[in-house]
Amino acid sequence: MSRILAILYKEFLQMRRDRMTLGLVFMLPLVQLLLFGYAIQTEVRHIPTVVFDQSLSPESRDLLNSFSASGYFDITSAAGSYDEVNGTIDSGKAKVGIVFPPDFARSIKRGAPAQVQVIVDASDNMVANQAIAVANSIGLIKSQEILAQKKAIAGPPYDVRVRPWYNPDGITAYYMVPAILGIIVTMTMVMMTSMGIVRERERGTLEQLIVTPVRPYELMIGKILPYIALGYLQITVALLVGVIVFHVPIRGSLLELYLLTLFFITASLGLGILISNVAKTQMQAFQMSFFVFLPSIMLSGFLFPRDAMPQIIYYLGNLIPLTYYLDIIRGIVLKGIGFPYLVGQVASLLVFSLVLLTLSILKFKKRIA
């Protein structure tokens, strides 16, 4: 125990001397959460829209008002011809064009289908999907209203009521901020620890440690414990920013979140220490940690839903600790669930931690030999 405490003391001394790294540990969650929390928005609103209204009737204005009132379409310009609509979309000044034919109002009065053309710039897939879905919904709702008026019934024949749980207003920050927290911890824990042993080796201090009575597992534990403290510090800062700035509700137990986070931190540190044992230089360690970092963003469900991924990519995502932690943090923060619902994710992170730390110690022993 005294040897582990000695290594701990040495690591804390080293951290205190490296003020730049220590500053990054504090600033990284703060800056990244503020930056990404505001920047990443999956709900696209206020789409610039150009209108070519050849009908100029109360009916066309009524439908246009529905588009504007939805909050998804901003009528930014009025065109006088199809060419002008095409030019506005081609130039990027508008993403959506709405075209009313001259007989739009007459068709409605006759009871015939009144066509409205909605042109969508699909070069941006996310904007296009949102615009198409909302435009179809508006058309359906307005059609139901007219049919209900003509048939003198109180409402549509089918009354499907959708109740979104956990995030009923669809606020992107509620979903993304906890995930950004996981990304920050992955990035700092893996990168910082991956350079730990390599730096010792390059400075020649590793040989001094090896000749001491310190055992390999004591060295690993002594190096990991300070970073666990730093990980919790980062999580605390990130949670404070999430709650104060983005008003993210924490519906579950904060104590449970901190306890279960320990498994994710140790898994990330185990990965970093393993990289540190394999790499020969700090540059190699940095490149390897970046190789881990990118798949963590792309395959863990941070940006893209895993259910939409091909099966083989889905299973590859199971090899990333962040995948399980995102289930844990989103489950506790958004759903308010606890350990009984997260046993599988916690067990997976525990396995990751044990395997990675064991491999790190074995690799370190082999190097000493």
Solvent accessible surface area in square Angstrom, and as a share of the most:
residue,aa,sasa,rsa
1,M,157,0.70
2,S,85,0.55
3,R,72,0.26
4,I,18,0.09
5,L,92,0.46
6,A,60,0.47
7,I,4,0.02
8,L,27,0.13
9,Y,145,0.55
10,K,57,0.24
11,E,6,0.03
12,F,97,0.40
13,L,40,0.20
14,Q,36,0.16
15,M,22,0.10
16,R,154,0.56
17,R,177,0.65
18,D,57,0.30
19,R,189,0.69
20,M,147,0.66
21,T,42,0.25
22,L,51,0.25
23,G,31,0.30
24,L,95,0.47
25,V,2,0.01
26,F,91,0.38
27,M,96,0.43
28,L,39,0.19
29,P,0,0.00
30,L,61,0.30
31,V,75,0.43
32,Q,29,0.13
33,L,0,0.00
34,L,63,0.31
35,L,108,0.54
36,F,70,0.29
37,G,1,0.01
38,Y,138,0.52
39,A,71,0.55
40,I,38,0.19
41,Q,90,0.40
42,T,64,0.37
43,E,50,0.22
44,V,29,0.17
45,R,110,0.40
46,H,114,0.51
47,I,3,0.01
48,P,44,0.28
49,T,0,0.00
50,V,1,0.00
51,V,7,0.04
52,F,22,0.09
53,D,25,0.13
54,Q,60,0.27
55,S,21,0.13
56,L,133,0.66
57,S,11,0.07
58,P,92,0.58
59,E,44,0.20
60,S,0,0.00
61,R,123,0.45
62,D,69,0.36
63,L,21,0.10
64,L,27,0.13
65,N,95,0.49
66,S,27,0.18
67,F,5,0.02
68,S,50,0.32
69,A,89,0.69
70,S,33,0.21
71,G,18,0.17
72,Y,35,0.13
73,F,1,0.01
74,D,51,0.26
75,I,67,0.34
76,T,80,0.46
77,S,46,0.29
78,A,84,0.65
79,A,12,0.10
80,G,58,0.55
81,S,45,0.29
82,Y,103,0.39
83,D,114,0.59
84,E,86,0.39
85,V,0,0.00
86,N,71,0.36
87,G,37,0.36
88,T,21,0.12
89,I,22,0.11
90,D,121,0.63
91,S,70,0.45
92,G,41,0.39
93,K,149,0.63
94,A,0,0.00
95,K,55,0.23
96,V,0,0.00
97,G,0,0.00
98,I,0,0.00
99,V,2,0.01
100,F,0,0.00
101,P,34,0.21
102,P,82,0.51
103,D,55,0.28
104,F,8,0.03
105,A,12,0.09
106,R,140,0.51
107,S,7,0.04
108,I,36,0.18
109,K,150,0.64
110,R,162,0.59
111,G,52,0.50
112,A,36,0.28
113,P,123,0.77
114,A,32,0.25
115,Q,146,0.65
116,V,41,0.24
117,Q,91,0.40
118,V,48,0.28
119,I,47,0.24
120,V,31,0.18
121,D,27,0.14
122,A,70,0.54
123,S,101,0.65
124,D,58,0.30
125,N,106,0.54
126,M,100,0.45
127,V,17,0.10
128,A,2,0.02
129,N,84,0.43
130,Q,41,0.18
131,A,0,0.00
132,I,80,0.41
133,A,57,0.44
134,V,18,0.10
135,A,12,0.09
136,N,99,0.51
137,S,53,0.34
138,I,15,0.08
139,G,32,0.31
140,L,113,0.56
141,I,93,0.47
142,K,36,0.15
143,S,55,0.36
144,Q,65,0.29
145,E,79,0.35
146,I,61,0.31
147,L,98,0.49
148,A,15,0.12
149,Q,141,0.62
150,K,119,0.50
151,K,137,0.58
152,A,92,0.72
153,I,77,0.39
154,A,120,0.93
155,G,24,0.23
156,P,56,0.35
157,P,118,0.75
158,Y,181,0.69
159,D,94,0.49
160,V,126,0.72
161,R,194,0.71
162,V,123,0.71
163,R,189,0.69
164,P,75,0.47
165,W,170,0.60
166,Y,90,0.34
167,N,29,0.15
168,P,85,0.54
169,D,111,0.57
170,G,37,0.35
171,I,65,0.33
172,T,9,0.05
173,A,9,0.07
174,Y,36,0.14
175,Y,88,0.34
176,M,3,0.01
177,V,5,0.03
178,P,4,0.03
179,A,0,0.00
180,I,1,0.00
181,L,3,0.01
182,G,0,0.00
183,I,9,0.05
184,I,2,0.01
185,V,1,0.01
186,T,8,0.05
187,M,26,0.12
188,T,8,0.04
189,M,0,0.00
190,V,4,0.02
191,M,36,0.16
192,M,32,0.14
193,T,1,0.00
194,S,0,0.00
195,M,41,0.18
196,G,5,0.05
197,I,0,0.00
198,V,0,0.00
199,R,44,0.16
200,E,5,0.02
201,R,54,0.20
202,E,90,0.40
203,R,153,0.56
204,G,30,0.29
205,T,49,0.28
206,L,8,0.04
207,E,92,0.41
208,Q,119,0.53
209,L,21,0.10
210,I,63,0.32
211,V,126,0.72
212,T,53,0.31
213,P,106,0.67
214,V,27,0.15
215,R,119,0.44
216,P,24,0.15
217,Y,96,0.37
218,E,4,0.02
219,L,4,0.02
220,M,2,0.01
221,I,66,0.33
222,G,0,0.00
223,K,6,0.02
224,I,11,0.06
225,L,71,0.35
226,P,0,0.00
227,Y,11,0.04
228,I,24,0.12
229,A,53,0.41
230,L,13,0.06
231,G,0,0.00
232,Y,49,0.19
233,L,68,0.34
234,Q,2,0.01
235,I,1,0.00
236,T,49,0.29
237,V,32,0.19
238,A,1,0.01
239,L,21,0.11
240,L,97,0.48
241,V,11,0.06
242,G,2,0.02
243,V,64,0.37
244,I,116,0.59
245,V,52,0.30
246,F,19,0.08
247,H,130,0.58
248,V,8,0.04
249,P,37,0.23
250,I,51,0.26
251,R,107,0.39
252,G,20,0.19
253,S,50,0.33
254,L,87,0.43
255,L,130,0.65
256,E,41,0.18
257,L,1,0.00
258,Y,52,0.20
259,L,104,0.52
260,L,10,0.05
261,T,0,0.00
262,L,68,0.34
263,F,53,0.22
264,F,1,0.00
265,I,0,0.00
266,T,23,0.14
267,A,0,0.00
268,S,2,0.02
269,L,0,0.00
270,G,0,0.00
271,L,30,0.15
272,G,0,0.00
273,I,2,0.01
274,L,35,0.18
275,I,12,0.06
276,S,0,0.00
277,N,0,0.00
278,V,65,0.37
279,A,0,0.00
280,K,139,0.59
281,T,55,0.32
282,Q,56,0.25
283,M,123,0.55
284,Q,71,0.31
285,A,0,0.00
286,F,85,0.36
287,Q,108,0.48
288,M,65,0.29
289,S,1,0.00
290,F,96,0.40
291,F,157,0.65
292,V,34,0.20
293,F,23,0.10
294,L,88,0.44
295,P,43,0.27
296,S,2,0.01
297,I,29,0.15
298,M,79,0.35
299,L,38,0.19
300,S,3,0.02
301,G,8,0.08
302,F,11,0.05
303,L,74,0.37
304,F,97,0.40
305,P,88,0.55
306,R,37,0.13
307,D,132,0.69
308,A,83,0.64
309,M,30,0.13
310,P,88,0.55
311,Q,128,0.57
312,I,124,0.63
313,I,55,0.28
314,Y,72,0.27
315,Y,119,0.45
316,L,80,0.40
317,G,0,0.00
318,N,46,0.24
319,L,123,0.61
320,I,18,0.09
321,P,12,0.08
322,L,2,0.01
323,T,4,0.03
324,Y,35,0.13
325,Y,0,0.00
326,L,3,0.02
327,D,66,0.34
328,I,0,0.00
329,I,0,0.00
330,R,32,0.12
331,G,3,0.03
332,I,0,0.00
333,V,1,0.01
334,L,13,0.07
335,K,99,0.42
336,G,32,0.31
337,I,41,0.21
338,G,14,0.13
339,F,88,0.37
340,P,106,0.67
341,Y,159,0.61
342,L,3,0.02
343,V,75,0.43
344,G,48,0.46
345,Q,40,0.18
346,V,10,0.06
347,A,47,0.37
348,S,29,0.19
349,L,0,0.00
350,L,78,0.39
351,V,87,0.50
352,F,40,0.17
353,S,6,0.04
354,L,108,0.54
355,V,75,0.43
356,L,18,0.09
357,L,41,0.20
358,T,71,0.41
359,L,83,0.41
360,S,0,0.00
361,I,38,0.19
362,L,99,0.49
363,K,65,0.28
364,F,4,0.02
365,K,101,0.43
366,K,150,0.64
367,R,86,0.31
368,I,70,0.36
369,A,120,0.93
